[in-house]
Amino acid sequence: MNTLELIQKSRSLLQAGLLSELQANERQIMGALKSALRSKVARSHPAEVRYSIVVVTYWWEEKTVELLQALDSLATQSAVELVVVNNKHDAFATDALHVLKQATVITAPCNIGPSRARNLGANVSAGRYVVFVDDDGIPDDGSVEELVRVTASTGAVATRGRIVPFDEESHVPKHYDLGSNVFLAPPVTEGWTCWDRLAFLEFGGFNGALYGHEGIELCGRMLRFYGPHAFRYASQAILRHDFAPNDASRKNKDKRHLEVDEYLLKVGLNKDWIARLFQKYNRPGVPRLQVDWFNATMGRDPAGHSVFDAGPWLTVLTTVRDGEAFIEDYVRSLRLQTYKRFEVLVVDDGSSDGTVDRLRELNSGQLNMRIIASDRVGRAEALNIAVNNAASDICVIADVDDVSVSRRLEWTARFFMMYPAAACFSGYYFSDVLDKGPAAPHLISFASIRTRTLFGMPAPFPSFSFRRSKFSEAFDSSLTAGIDCEWIHRNVRSSGLDGALAGVPLVWYRLHDQQITASKYAEQIDVRKAETIRTHRAIMGGATDLDEYYVSVLLGTERLSSERLEGFVEYMSWLSGRVGHLGEESFAGSGCVIQAGIDKAVAPLLGNGATWRNESFFGRGRFSSEPISAGLLMRWVFRAAEMAVGGQWRLLGRQSRAALRRVLARIR
């Protein structure tokens, strides 16, 4: 087939919703285009390029000529390259392109469409980053550089800019201008985006058969490997651009977008879930503040040492039985890690499918991987085998059915460099249907894992990393559920160790029927409750039936009654004081207890927990370990709850923030 016939085949596959066949056909198209152009592309720029600007031309308006001349001037800089992919064959286009002095010009064999042309431009580009600019838009001065700056400074894989119309009266889609407060966003403005070029090409670029929504579709394929924090919005990078020149053109665009929506539904891409995930981090409140704080804390190398040169060696621990279906994503996620100082240790616990063969086939020597065979000894004993055979002290849990975001190991190494005495580190996780973290409390800064043992499972195990020299006790092979929870609790109680929970997603969590959580959830809850009670008893020197009731409230298995509210507040006040004597040095402990008390005591009685959980001052800075100070806050919370139950919620809503700030100011 020639290129035009292959393009027509893609249209048929798109309408049928045949994803894998469509992707294979698009790879064939791109291969044919690159092969045909390989000997014809004459580079007009040195090989040392920081970023490449790719413009796909077709309409050739006056704005197109103005844009290309401005970008051609920008490309005179030594680290900037301009690539023009011309989709139109006429004399005007030839004459206009001829005057460009710095551009690498590619003429497509036919109109291959904007997405394929952008992919082609990215393939022939030399830059670390690639910026796509619509041919009928004009960037404000410095805006191209701003897109690149935001992408590079945040470690993003994609950054979209802000679009403002030339004509103030024209139709403006709501996704064009997101304002000044948004900082994470999917790259839905394909013609005004900056990408990490290698990441873009790793996933095959845009789906060439799509006309509209190419950015959200590519984001959907990349999201689990990079996490939501890798997709940015640069509000100061502005492109002047009109959505459509007239109503007929706008209606035609809308129609094509609806056709693409039908395809996305057929292949299972949930646009609404992606939108909700990003909305969560853009709303004012704890999730956004967590990401802000984490970026500020973990975005720099500790003590002036580069983590990539001097960071610790890590061992990624994976236990698997019959996980062949998940191996491709598993290997890819490890191959894409920005931090390379690690080994992979896989314990195959008697797989009867092609798990081991598939691991070896996909790895092909790219990863430093060892595979140990065990004879169906179970999850706990397989983990013990992995820990005992690790080559490094710092171990990272990576289940074969989950995906570690690309900077997970980098952040893990950086954390242990910053906190060499810490025993463990963990973060949140997300999936196609939910954005999950541990149960409350949710703090902005690092939360003490030792203190979090008071509230059940202290940290998600899919994103857990630890020093095996400090976690000296083995996993309990007699358990069939709650293995990880029991192991963390027991090691914390016996050794008094501590670590930190970060409020950002480190792992994409796959939901499927084979998980222990899916088949043995009730057993997990029983283990969690039993271990939490043991932890409370260890701190208190014993526990009454009433105390165990309060533990159930903290676990969420019992609802606090108004009759027992005062007793619960007294219990939490005393507990918060005890936490201050547990020896915490680096991570918020008392703050965990205080916020848990508010979340469990006040929020359920008010019926509006979001107001409390989203208060920005929770988790900021350090809390005093003095028992009377923590008790002071808890007594105020009790009085606030009485006011709310008494029908004075409006008054409470207006006064609560100021009052809590005053109390917090006294105990910091």
MARROKE-84531 format. One record per residue (C-alpha): residue in three letters; x, y, z. Coordinates in steps of 0.02 Angstrom, whole numbers, padded with zeros to 5 digits, always signed. Example, Ala and Ser with C-alpha at 12.3 -4.5 7.8 and 13.67 -1.06 7.14 Angstrom:
// residues 2
ALA+00615-00225+00390;SER+00684-00053+00357;
END
This chain:
// residues 668
MET+00000+00000+00000;ASN+00056+00178-00031;THR+00044+00314+00101;LEU-00127+00376+00045;GLU-00199+00199+00050;LEU-00129+00171+00224;ILE-00209+00334+00283;GLN-00376+00278+00213;LYS-00356+00112+00305;SER-00327+00206+00468;ARG-00492+00296+00447;SER-00583+00129+00431;LEU-00494+00059+00584;LEU-00537+00216+00682;GLN-00721+00200+00642;ALA-00716+00017+00695;GLY-00628+00060+00859;LEU-00488-00066+00826;LEU-00350+00008+00934;SER-00207-00115+00914;GLU-00232-00130+00725;LEU-00242+00059+00710;GLN-00080+00083+00808;ALA+00009-00046+00699;ASN-00053+00040+00541;GLU+00003+00211+00604;ARG+00175+00141+00642;GLN+00183+00078+00463;ILE+00134+00249+00397;MET+00266+00336+00501;GLY+00397+00209+00450;ALA+00358+00238+00266;LEU+00364+00428+00287;LYS+00531+00425+00379;SER+00605+00304+00252;ALA+00551+00413+00106;LEU+00620+00571+00186;ARG+00780+00502+00262;SER+00889+00551+00115;LYS+00796+00712+00077;VAL+00800+00803+00245;ALA+00943+00927+00245;ARG+00974+00993+00420;SER+00999+01180+00427;HIS+01052+01181+00609;PRO+01194+01107+00713;ALA+01159+00946+00806;GLU+01172+01026+00980;VAL+00993+01084+01000;ARG+00902+01114+01165;TYR+00729+01126+01090;SER+00648+01109+00920;ILE+00496+01207+00860;VAL+00383+01109+00743;VAL+00254+01197+00635;VAL+00138+01102+00519;THR+00080+01212+00375;TYR-00071+01193+00263;TRP-00185+01346+00258;TRP-00051+01476+00222;GLU-00133+01635+00284;GLU-00042+01797+00317;LYS-00024+01744+00499;THR+00067+01587+00441;VAL+00202+01688+00354;GLU+00216+01806+00503;LEU+00232+01659+00623;LEU+00366+01570+00522;GLN+00469+01727+00501;ALA+00463+01760+00689;LEU+00511+01581+00730;ASP+00645+01580+00596;SER+00722+01730+00684;LEU+00710+01639+00852;ALA+00801+01490+00775;THR+00956+01596+00748;GLN+00995+01555+00929;SER+01121+01415+00941;ALA+01010+01299+01044;VAL+00847+01321+00947;GLU+00790+01231+00790;LEU+00640+01264+00677;VAL+00562+01117+00583;VAL+00423+01153+00458;VAL+00318+01009+00391;ASN+00223+01068+00238;ASN+00061+00976+00203;LYS+00013+01080+00050;HIS+00088+01076-00124;ASP+00070+01240-00216;ALA+00178+01381-00282;PHE+00137+01501-00138;ALA+00193+01376-00008;THR+00354+01341-00102;ASP+00395+01526-00118;ALA+00354+01564+00064;LEU+00461+01422+00130;HIS+00605+01469+00018;VAL+00637+01631+00114;LEU+00663+01541+00280;LYS+00848+01541+00322;GLN+00857+01434+00480;ALA+00718+01308+00454;THR+00727+01124+00413;VAL+00586+01105+00286;ILE+00498+00941+00255;THR+00369+00922+00117;ALA+00249+00779+00148;PRO+00205+00667-00001;CYS+00021+00712+00023;ASN-00088+00793+00156;ILE-00048+00673+00297;GLY-00147+00771+00427;PRO-00087+00879+00571;SER-00052+00739+00696;ARG+00053+00632+00580;ALA+00145+00787+00521;ARG+00185+00835+00701;ASN+00246+00658+00735;LEU+00355+00668+00580;GLY+00425+00835+00637;ALA+00466+00763+00808;ASN+00553+00614+00729;VAL+00672+00722+00626;SER+00700+00851+00763;ALA+00861+00855+00865;GLY+00804+00948+01021;ARG+00785+00883+01198;TYR+00612+00963+01194;VAL+00492+00988+01050;VAL+00367+01132+01043;PHE+00216+01119+00928;VAL+00143+01284+00866;ASP-00015+01299+00761;ASP+00018+01378+00591;ASP-00123+01504+00615;GLY-00069+01566+00787;ILE+00057+01695+00849;PRO+00149+01670+01015;ASP+00177+01820+01127;ASP+00358+01872+01149;GLY+00450+01749+01260;SER+00306+01624+01264;VAL+00395+01484+01171;GLU+00540+01498+01292;GLU+00417+01499+01438;LEU+00341+01333+01381;VAL+00514+01256+01375;ARG+00565+01332+01542;VAL+00413+01261+01634;THR+00439+01090+01556;ALA+00624+01083+01600;SER+00612+01158+01775;THR+00472+01043+01833;GLY+00531+00883+01749;ALA+00367+00876+01652;VAL+00340+00768+01499;ALA+00215+00891+01427;THR+00166+01072+01457;ARG+00022+01161+01375;GLY+00005+01349+01363;ARG-00134+01474+01369;ILE-00231+01521+01212;VAL-00309+01692+01188;PRO-00411+01734+01032;PHE-00364+01871+00909;ASP-00547+01916+00897;GLU-00626+01947+01067;GLU-00798+01914+00992;SER-00751+01742+00923;HIS-00800+01575+00999;VAL-00677+01526+01135;PRO-00680+01344+01196;LYS-00670+01329+01385;HIS-00506+01231+01376;TYR-00412+01372+01287;ASP-00384+01489+01433;LEU-00375+01406+01604;GLY-00330+01567+01695;SER-00186+01595+01813;ASN-00223+01473+01955;VAL-00210+01307+01864;PHE-00040+01221+01864;LEU-00074+01042+01810;ALA-00170+01004+01650;PRO-00180+00872+01513;PRO-00105+00932+01347;VAL-00269+00960+01255;THR-00205+01108+01151;GLU-00099+01004+01035;GLY-00042+01153+00931;TRP+00026+01245+01083;THR+00120+01117+01185;CYS+00298+01074+01235;TRP+00351+00892+01255;ASP+00498+00794+01316;ARG+00538+00731+01141;LEU+00601+00558+01190;ALA+00449+00527+01300;PHE+00336+00585+01157;LEU+00419+00464+01035;GLU+00424+00323+01163;PHE+00234+00318+01155;GLY+00224+00342+00967;GLY+00170+00523+00973;PHE-00007+00577+00931;ASN-00132+00454+00859;GLY-00116+00506+00677;ALA-00293+00453+00633;LEU-00374+00573+00757;TYR-00436+00746+00715;GLY-00452+00829+00886;HIS-00421+00758+01061;GLU-00252+00688+01008;GLY-00174+00766+01163;ILE-00296+00690+01288;GLU-00280+00521+01201;LEU-00090+00524+01212;CYS-00100+00586+01392;GLY-00213+00437+01431;ARG-00080+00317+01365;MET+00063+00404+01459;LEU-00021+00453+01622;ARG+00008+00292+01720;PHE+00194+00296+01678;TYR+00224+00477+01726;GLY+00086+00528+01847;PRO-00023+00685+01844;HIS+00119+00796+01908;ALA+00211+00770+01741;PHE+00080+00866+01640;ARG+00091+01053+01667;TYR+00003+01214+01622;ALA+00104+01372+01587;SER-00014+01519+01610;GLN+00117+01646+01553;ALA+00149+01557+01387;ILE+00018+01638+01276;LEU-00031+01597+01097;ARG-00146+01713+00999;HIS-00261+01598+00902;ASP-00443+01586+00846;PHE-00533+01420+00865;ALA-00617+01432+00695;PRO-00634+01571+00564;ASN-00823+01551+00548;ASP-00974+01456+00612;ALA-00967+01325+00475;SER-00786+01285+00517;ARG-00825+01278+00703;LYS-00971+01157+00674;ASN-00860+01047+00567;LYS-00729+01042+00706;ASP-00860+01000+00835;LYS-00926+00859+00726;ARG-00753+00784+00705;HIS-00724+00795+00893;LEU-00884+00699+00926;GLU-00825+00561+00807;VAL-00662+00552+00903;ASP-00758+00544+01067;GLU-00848+00388+01004;TYR-00681+00307+00964;LEU-00610+00349+01135;LEU-00760+00267+01218;LYS-00736+00111+01112;VAL-00554+00092+01164;GLY-00592+00125+01347;LEU-00510+00294+01373;ASN-00603+00385+01510;LYS-00587+00572+01474;ASP-00696+00616+01623;TRP-00583+00522+01744;ILE-00429+00613+01676;ALA-00518+00780+01695;ARG-00569+00740+01875;LEU-00394+00685+01920;PHE-00319+00850+01864;GLN-00461+00951+01941;LYS-00419+00875+02110;TYR-00243+00945+02106;ASN-00294+01114+02038;ARG-00426+01151+02170;PRO-00369+01250+02322;GLY-00340+01131+02465;VAL-00227+00995+02532;PRO-00195+00895+02369;ARG-00128+01047+02277;LEU-00028+01106+02427;GLN+00046+00932+02445;VAL+00112+00937+02267;ASP+00177+01115+02289;TRP+00267+01070+02451;PHE+00336+00908+02380;ASN+00404+00992+02223;ALA+00489+01127+02328;THR+00564+00997+02446;MET+00611+00857+02327;GLY+00652+00961+02173;ARG+00828+00999+02232;ASP+00979+00892+02269;PRO+01024+00876+02454;ALA+01186+00953+02518;GLY+01240+01005+02345;HIS+01266+00824+02286;SER+01184+00766+02125;VAL+01070+00620+02162;PHE+01109+00550+01990;ASP+01296+00545+02026;ALA+01303+00510+02213;GLY+01133+00434+02252;PRO+01115+00267+02341;TRP+01099+00100+02253;LEU+00920+00034+02257;THR+00847-00140+02239;VAL+00674-00154+02162;LEU+00585-00304+02240;THR+00449-00394+02143;THR+00359-00556+02185;VAL+00252-00632+02050;ARG+00150-00784+02007;ASP+00068-00795+01835;GLY+00090-00611+01794;GLU+00127-00626+01607;ALA-00015-00507+01560;PHE+00065-00365+01660;ILE+00249-00386+01612;GLU+00253-00263+01468;ASP+00195-00115+01573;TYR+00304-00172+01719;VAL+00465-00177+01618;ARG+00425-00016+01527;SER+00395+00079+01689;LEU+00564+00026+01756;ARG+00652+00063+01593;LEU+00580+00240+01595;GLN+00645+00281+01770;THR+00746+00442+01772;TYR+00858+00367+01907;LYS+00967+00224+01844;ARG+01064+00167+01998;PHE+00958+00014+02036;GLU+00941-00172+02012;VAL+00781-00273+01989;LEU+00756-00431+02090;VAL+00608-00537+02038;VAL+00551-00689+02139;ASP+00444-00797+02026;ASP+00338-00901+02143;GLY+00298-01049+02030;SER+00218-00964+01879;SER+00133-01084+01758;ASP+00115-00956+01618;GLY+00252-00870+01519;THR+00298-00742+01653;VAL+00486-00778+01658;ASP+00505-00797+01470;ARG+00412-00634+01442;LEU+00521-00545+01571;ARG+00680-00601+01483;GLU+00611-00562+01311;LEU+00558-00383+01353;ASN+00707-00342+01461;SER+00842-00396+01336;GLY+00980-00335+01449;GLN+00911-00158+01469;LEU+00886-00179+01656;ASN+01002-00252+01786;MET+00882-00393+01827;ARG+00898-00553+01927;ILE+00761-00686+01932;ILE+00747-00810+02076;ALA+00630-00959+02066;SER+00529-01015+02216;ASP+00409-01161+02229;ARG+00240-01081+02269;VAL+00293-01030+02444;GLY+00165-00888+02451;ARG+00174-00699+02452;ALA+00254-00677+02624;GLU+00394-00803+02601;ALA+00427-00741+02424;LEU+00451-00566+02497;ASN+00571-00637+02627;ILE+00672-00720+02488;ALA+00678-00555+02394;VAL+00733-00453+02545;ASN+00866-00580+02594;ASN+00941-00578+02418;ALA+00938-00390+02388;ALA+01106-00314+02342;SER+01070-00148+02426;ASP+01005-00086+02593;ILE+00865+00019+02517;CYS+00728-00089+02442;VAL+00582-00030+02336;ILE+00420-00130+02322;ALA+00357-00142+02143;ASP+00214-00263+02114;VAL+00211-00333+01938;ASP+00033-00275+01906;ASP+00069-00094+01956;VAL+00166+00044+01868;SER+00295+00155+01954;VAL+00292+00333+01887;SER+00454+00381+01799;ARG+00526+00487+01941;ARG+00481+00368+02083;LEU+00656+00298+02105;GLU+00734+00470+02087;TRP+00624+00539+02226;THR+00656+00385+02333;ALA+00844+00404+02318;ARG+00832+00590+02351;PHE+00727+00560+02507;PHE+00850+00438+02585;MET+00993+00558+02546;MET+00900+00698+02634;TYR+00847+00589+02781;PRO+00983+00457+02806;ALA+00910+00403+02974;ALA+00738+00368+02900;ALA+00685+00187+02889;CYS+00553+00200+02754;PHE+00466+00309+02625;SER+00299+00296+02536;GLY+00173+00396+02436;TYR-00001+00390+02364;TYR-00062+00292+02214;PHE-00191+00318+02078;SER-00286+00210+01952;ASP-00405+00224+01805;VAL-00556+00244+01918;LEU-00487+00325+02075;ASP-00350+00431+02148;LYS-00305+00342+02308;GLY-00198+00374+02455;PRO-00199+00308+02631;ALA-00342+00347+02749;ALA-00345+00513+02841;PRO-00255+00608+02909;HIS-00187+00693+02753;LEU-00048+00817+02785;ILE+00038+00937+02667;SER+00215+00897+02724;PHE+00291+00727+02761;ALA+00183+00629+02884;SER+00263+00515+03013;ILE+00235+00333+02965;ARG+00266+00283+03146;THR+00124+00395+03203;ARG+00013+00335+03061;THR+00019+00158+03133;LEU-00109+00228+03257;PHE-00237+00240+03116;GLY-00223+00072+03027;MET-00118+00040+02873;PRO+00016+00173+02892;ALA+00066+00185+02709;PRO+00018+00108+02542;PHE+00126-00045+02512;PRO+00127-00031+02320;SER+00229+00130+02340;PHE+00330+00075+02493;SER+00521+00079+02506;PHE+00626+00037+02658;ARG+00798+00002+02731;ARG+00812-00184+02760;SER+00942-00150+02895;LYS+00805-00067+02997;PHE+00659-00182+02951;SER+00744-00333+03028;GLU+00591-00440+03062;ALA+00530-00555+02923;PHE+00359-00562+02841;ASP+00240-00683+02927;SER+00216-00830+02808;SER+00067-00895+02909;LEU-00040-00748+02848;THR-00138-00750+02686;ALA-00197-00569+02694;GLY-00138-00409+02778;ILE+00041-00471+02762;ASP+00114-00299+02727;CYS+00013-00209+02863;GLU+00062-00334+02999;TRP+00246-00327+02946;ILE+00256-00136+02953;HIS+00167-00126+03122;ARG+00274-00262+03199;ASN+00439-00185+03142;VAL+00387-00011+03199;ARG+00336-00075+03371;SER+00491-00180+03397;SER+00622-00058+03331;GLY+00542+00113+03356;LEU+00586+00158+03178;ASP+00505+00298+03078;GLY+00490+00360+02900;ALA+00384+00476+02795;LEU+00228+00472+02690;ALA+00223+00597+02546;GLY+00055+00658+02482;VAL+00093+00633+02297;PRO+00056+00483+02184;LEU+00208+00373+02153;VAL+00120+00220+02081;TRP-00021+00181+01960;TYR-00123+00044+02043;ARG-00205-00084+01930;LEU-00375-00149+01985;HIS-00413-00331+01940;ASP-00496-00486+02012;GLN-00335-00578+02055;GLN-00282-00455+02191;ILE-00280-00505+02374;THR-00379-00346+02410;ALA-00516-00406+02293;SER-00527-00584+02363;LYS-00481-00565+02547;TYR-00533-00389+02595;ALA-00622-00442+02756;GLU-00466-00532+02817;GLN-00361-00379+02779;ILE-00475-00270+02885;ASP-00466-00394+03030;VAL-00275-00393+03025;ARG-00271-00204+03013;LYS-00383-00184+03165;ALA-00287-00311+03269;GLU-00120-00230+03229;THR-00183-00055+03265;ILE-00250-00108+03434;ARG-00081-00186+03474;THR+00004-00023+03429;HIS-00113+00078+03541;ARG-00086-00044+03684;ALA+00103-00029+03662;ILE+00091+00159+03681;MET-00038+00160+03821;GLY+00021+00009+03917;GLY-00147-00075+03889;ALA-00317-00037+03815;THR-00496-00050+03878;ASP-00648-00100+03776;LEU-00690+00084+03761;ASP-00515+00120+03695;GLU-00538-00017+03565;TYR-00700+00066+03514;TYR-00603+00227+03484;VAL-00477+00130+03380;SER-00622+00066+03274;VAL-00677+00246+03250;LEU-00503+00292+03189;LEU-00505+00144+03069;GLY-00674+00195+03002;THR-00758+00031+03049;GLU-00864+00118+03184;ARG-00953+00285+03176;LEU-00925+00399+03324;SER-01084+00432+03421;SER-01118+00604+03491;GLU-01131+00527+03666;ARG-00950+00471+03658;LEU-00880+00625+03573;GLU-00809+00703+03730;GLY-00724+00542+03783;PHE-00650+00522+03609;VAL-00583+00700+03612;GLU-00501+00667+03781;TYR-00427+00505+03714;MET-00356+00593+03560;SER-00291+00738+03665;TRP-00195+00618+03776;LEU-00135+00518+03625;SER-00070+00673+03536;GLY+00033+00712+03689;ARG+00103+00536+03692;VAL+00154+00550+03509;GLY+00266+00694+03556;HIS+00366+00576+03666;LEU+00390+00442+03533;GLY+00552+00522+03475;GLU+00494+00597+03309;GLU+00624+00714+03238;SER+00590+00749+03056;PHE+00409+00710+03014;ALA+00241+00775+03071;GLY+00174+00663+03210;SER+00068+00768+03327;GLY-00008+00850+03174;CYS-00067+00679+03115;VAL-00158+00647+03278;ILE-00236+00820+03284;GLN-00301+00810+03107;ALA-00363+00632+03130;GLY-00462+00689+03281;ILE-00541+00830+03183;ASP-00578+00715+03036;LYS-00656+00577+03141;ALA-00738+00679+03279;VAL-00801+00838+03200;ALA-00824+00804+03015;PRO-00947+00657+03030;LEU-01056+00750+03154;LEU-01060+00903+03044;GLY-01091+00801+02887;ASN-00966+00908+02794;GLY-00791+00840+02816;ALA-00723+00926+02660;THR-00721+01094+02748;TRP-00601+01025+02878;ARG-00494+00913+02768;ASN-00457+01051+02643;GLU-00398+01181+02767;SER-00227+01234+02706;PHE-00150+01258+02878;PHE-00161+01075+02929;GLY+00008+00993+02913;ARG+00106+01154+02890;GLY+00266+01166+02989;ARG+00292+01077+03154;PHE+00174+01047+03299;SER+00230+01058+03479;SER+00245+00894+03572;GLU+00179+00972+03733;PRO+00023+00873+03787;ILE-00074+01022+03852;SER-00055+01114+03687;ALA-00124+00972+03584;GLY-00263+00948+03712;LEU-00307+01132+03699;LEU-00342+01114+03515;MET-00444+00956+03537;ARG-00553+01037+03671;TRP-00585+01182+03554;VAL-00635+01058+03419;PHE-00758+00979+03540;ARG-00837+01149+03576;ALA-00846+01185+03391;ALA-00938+01021+03362;GLU-01063+01066+03499;MET-01096+01232+03412;ALA-01126+01146+03246;VAL-01241+01014+03319;GLY-01335+01154+03406;GLY-01382+01229+03237;GLN-01250+01366+03230;TRP-01156+01294+03081;ARG-01152+01459+02987;LEU-01071+01544+03135;LEU-00948+01401+03152;GLY-00906+01406+02967;ARG-00863+01591+02979;GLN-00763+01582+03140;SER-00680+01411+03132;ARG-00533+01457+03020;ALA-00481+01608+03121;ALA-00500+01517+03286;LEU-00401+01366+03228;ARG-00263+01477+03162;ARG-00251+01564+03330;VAL-00237+01397+03420;LEU-00111+01328+03296;ALA-00006+01484+03313;ARG+00009+01448+03499;ILE+00065+01268+03480;ARG+00187+01280+03335;
END
